[in-house]
Amino acid sequence: RWLPNSLGARYVFLNQPAFEVSYVNGSSAPLTMRAVIGRPDSQTYFFTDRIKEVIYNPSWSVPRSIVINEMLPKLWRHPSYLDRLGYEVSNSRGRQVASNAVDWAAVATNAAAIDVRQPPGPKNALGRLKIDFPNKHAIYMHDTPQKHLFAREQRAFSHGCVRLQHPREMAAALLGISVADIDRKIARGETQTERVRGDIPIYLV
């Protein structure tokens, strides 16, 4: 009842109970792949949006909830934890600082502000590619270094975003180019953004 009578000629459809994403383009056979969605305690929202861009070699700005709930317990035991894993920590003035120089107790109580960023690379949580449809939930589709999760039958492991089994194929279909073109853009190693042409809705249902 929440969906329009016509989904459109081109669209992306996330079927959360099936842990699958499909790209539909007219009468052609859909491009369907496995997906990892949000855990029960951080579910992927249900909404409709428009796909806007593909980002190659993205960085990851770590959400505050992940910093506080998942990283902070490790920082209590190992203050250099983020530095050792290659994360970049910046203070409220945008200056990069060592993680062991941060007053994490002040960060936890909102008395101090901090930004944690994971630079692009093979270990980045977003993998090599991000497909964005800006929304208030901060949900997007992306690659992942954790390929083994796609072999699971139940695939609810993320913090809410959607991990794609074949992100390069999805990006190529959305942009109307080849996977080889996608590979060449990623191989440059630079963070680049490419706009998706046309009106392509995405339904997360």
Backbone torsions as a table, in degrees:
resi	resn	phi	psi	omega
1	ARG	NA	-22.6	-178.3
2	TRP	-80.7	-16.0	-174.2
3	LEU	-94.3	152.9	176.2
4	PRO	-68.5	161.5	178.9
5	ASN	-63.3	-34.0	177.4
6	SER	-119.3	126.5	-179.5
7	LEU	-81.9	-11.4	-179.2
8	GLY	106.3	167.8	-180.0
9	ALA	-75.3	-35.6	178.1
10	ARG	-126.6	130.6	178.4
11	TYR	-164.6	164.1	174.3
12	VAL	-114.5	136.8	-174.5
13	PHE	-128.5	115.7	175.3
14	LEU	-96.4	114.6	176.3
15	ASN	-97.8	96.2	-172.6
16	GLN	-65.6	-43.4	179.5
17	PRO	-61.3	-28.2	178.9
18	ALA	-91.1	-7.0	-176.9
19	PHE	55.4	46.2	-177.8
20	GLU	-135.9	148.9	173.1
21	VAL	-123.4	137.3	177.8
22	SER	-127.3	141.0	169.8
23	TYR	-107.4	123.6	-177.6
24	VAL	-112.6	131.3	179.5
25	ASN	-136.7	91.5	178.5
26	GLY	62.2	-133.9	-176.5
27	SER	-89.2	-2.2	179.2
28	SER	-67.5	156.8	177.6
29	ALA	-64.2	134.2	-179.5
30	PRO	-62.4	147.9	171.3
31	LEU	-91.0	109.4	-175.0
32	THR	-119.2	138.0	-179.2
33	MET	-147.2	162.7	177.8
34	ARG	-72.1	153.6	179.8
35	ALA	-136.3	151.8	168.8
36	VAL	-107.0	127.9	-177.4
37	ILE	-117.7	-175.9	-175.3
38	GLY	-65.6	147.1	175.8
39	ARG	-66.8	165.1	178.4
40	PRO	-56.1	-31.1	-179.8
41	ASP	-91.8	-0.3	176.3
42	SER	-147.8	60.0	-171.1
43	GLN	-65.1	150.1	171.3
44	THR	-71.9	130.1	-178.3
45	TYR	-68.5	163.4	173.9
46	PHE	-103.7	116.7	178.4
47	PHE	-166.0	173.3	177.6
48	THR	-120.8	139.7	179.2
49	ASP	-148.2	-170.7	178.9
50	ARG	-123.7	131.2	180.0
51	ILE	-73.9	130.7	-173.0
52	LYS	-111.8	-40.3	-171.5
53	GLU	-158.6	160.6	173.3
54	VAL	-114.5	132.6	-179.6
55	ILE	-115.7	121.8	179.0
56	TYR	-91.1	141.5	179.5
57	ASN	48.7	58.7	-176.9
58	PRO	-75.1	153.7	167.2
59	SER	-92.8	167.2	-179.5
60	TRP	-123.8	116.0	172.5
61	SER	-85.7	110.9	-172.4
62	VAL	-70.7	122.6	178.4
63	PRO	-59.6	147.8	-178.8
64	ARG	-56.3	-38.5	-178.0
65	SER	-60.3	-37.0	179.4
66	ILE	-73.5	-39.3	177.7
67	VAL	-59.1	-48.1	-175.1
68	ILE	-73.2	-46.7	-172.1
69	ASN	-82.5	-29.6	-173.6
70	GLU	-115.3	-36.7	-177.3
71	MET	-87.7	-35.5	-175.1
72	LEU	-59.6	-43.7	177.8
73	PRO	-58.0	-33.8	178.8
74	LYS	-75.2	-33.2	179.3
75	LEU	-69.7	-29.6	176.0
76	TRP	-61.1	-39.6	-177.2
77	ARG	-83.1	-36.3	-176.2
78	HIS	-134.4	91.1	-175.6
79	PRO	-57.9	-24.3	-179.9
80	SER	-94.6	15.3	-175.4
81	TYR	-53.5	-48.7	-176.5
82	LEU	-69.7	-38.8	177.9
83	ASP	-62.3	-41.3	-176.8
84	ARG	-64.8	-32.3	-179.5
85	LEU	-90.1	0.5	175.3
86	GLY	88.4	12.3	176.6
87	TYR	-76.3	152.1	176.6
88	GLU	-106.7	127.5	-179.3
89	VAL	-112.2	128.3	-179.4
90	SER	-125.5	142.7	178.5
91	ASN	-85.0	-173.6	-174.9
92	SER	-65.4	-19.3	178.2
93	ARG	-92.8	4.6	178.9
94	GLY	81.4	9.2	179.8
95	ARG	-87.0	132.1	179.7
96	GLN	-74.6	133.6	-177.7
97	VAL	-132.8	162.2	175.8
98	ALA	-74.9	143.9	-177.4
99	SER	-65.3	-27.2	179.8
100	ASN	-80.6	-2.5	177.1
101	ALA	-99.3	1.3	-176.6
102	VAL	-92.2	139.3	173.0
103	ASP	-83.9	88.0	-173.8
104	TRP	-69.3	-24.2	174.8
105	ALA	-64.8	-39.1	177.1
106	ALA	-68.1	-36.9	177.1
107	VAL	-63.5	-42.1	-177.8
108	ALA	-63.8	-29.8	-178.2
109	THR	-100.2	11.1	-179.8
110	ASN	67.2	15.9	176.8
111	ALA	-81.2	-15.7	177.5
112	ALA	-141.1	146.1	179.9
113	ALA	-106.0	143.0	-178.9
114	ILE	-148.3	146.9	174.7
115	ASP	-117.6	134.8	177.8
116	VAL	-118.6	127.2	-176.2
117	ARG	-131.4	137.1	173.9
118	GLN	-103.9	115.8	-177.4
119	PRO	-67.9	163.9	179.1
120	PRO	-59.8	152.2	177.8
121	GLY	156.5	174.4	-176.2
122	PRO	-63.6	-23.7	-179.5
123	LYS	-94.6	-1.4	-178.6
124	ASN	-60.4	138.9	-177.0
125	ALA	-61.5	-24.4	179.5
126	LEU	-91.4	1.3	-178.4
127	GLY	69.3	-141.3	-175.7
128	ARG	-103.9	0.7	-170.9
129	LEU	-155.3	140.2	178.5
130	LYS	-132.5	135.7	177.0
131	ILE	-114.7	116.0	-168.8
132	ASP	-109.4	142.2	170.8
133	PHE	-140.0	82.0	-169.3
134	PRO	-47.8	129.2	-177.4
135	ASN	-151.4	164.2	-176.1
136	LYS	-68.8	-15.3	-179.9
137	HIS	-88.0	-7.3	-177.7
138	ALA	57.4	40.7	178.0
139	ILE	-104.8	140.5	177.8
140	TYR	-152.9	173.1	175.9
141	MET	-102.8	146.8	-178.5
142	HIS	-159.4	167.7	173.1
143	ASP	-73.7	175.9	177.7
144	THR	-158.2	144.5	172.9
145	PRO	-77.9	-10.9	-177.5
146	GLN	-91.0	63.8	-176.0
147	LYS	-63.7	-26.2	-175.4
148	HIS	-63.7	-22.3	-177.4
149	LEU	-68.1	-22.5	-179.4
150	PHE	-71.1	-13.5	176.9
151	ALA	-81.3	-11.7	-179.3
152	ARG	-77.7	149.3	177.2
153	GLU	-75.2	-44.9	174.8
154	GLN	-96.2	123.5	-171.6
155	ARG	-126.1	54.0	176.0
156	ALA	-107.2	89.3	-174.3
157	PHE	-130.7	-8.2	-172.3
158	SER	-90.8	177.4	176.2
159	HIS	-88.1	6.8	178.6
160	GLY	135.9	-29.2	178.0
161	CYS	-75.3	169.0	-173.1
162	VAL	-110.7	116.5	177.8
163	ARG	-92.3	134.7	-175.6
164	LEU	-104.0	139.5	177.7
165	GLN	-67.1	-39.6	-178.3
166	HIS	-129.1	70.9	-174.9
167	PRO	-64.8	-32.5	-178.7
168	ARG	-68.8	-38.0	177.0
169	GLU	-66.0	-39.6	178.3
170	MET	-64.7	-45.5	179.4
171	ALA	-62.4	-41.4	179.4
172	ALA	-62.3	-41.3	179.6
173	ALA	-65.6	-42.5	-179.1
174	LEU	-66.7	-35.8	-177.9
175	LEU	-89.3	-12.3	-178.7
176	GLY	72.3	33.2	177.9
177	ILE	-127.7	-178.5	-177.5
178	SER	-90.8	162.3	175.2
179	VAL	-64.6	-32.7	177.3
180	ALA	-62.0	-37.4	176.1
181	ASP	-63.1	-42.4	178.1
182	ILE	-61.5	-44.2	-179.9
183	ASP	-59.5	-41.2	-178.6
184	ARG	-66.2	-39.6	179.9
185	LYS	-66.8	-39.9	178.3
186	ILE	-67.7	-38.2	-176.7
187	ALA	-63.3	-20.2	177.5
188	ARG	-65.8	-23.5	177.2
189	GLY	79.0	-2.2	-178.7
190	GLU	-93.0	150.2	173.1
191	THR	-79.1	116.7	-178.5
192	GLN	-133.6	149.8	179.1
193	THR	-119.9	133.6	177.9
194	GLU	-125.6	126.0	-178.4
195	ARG	-72.7	142.5	175.7
196	VAL	-89.9	124.2	-177.7
197	ARG	-81.1	149.5	176.3
198	GLY	84.2	177.3	-177.4
199	ASP	-102.8	102.3	-179.3
200	ILE	-118.0	102.1	178.2
201	PRO	-74.4	154.4	172.0
202	ILE	-124.2	132.3	-179.7
203	TYR	-112.9	118.3	176.4
204	LEU	-104.9	105.4	-168.5
205	VAL	-131.6	NA	NA
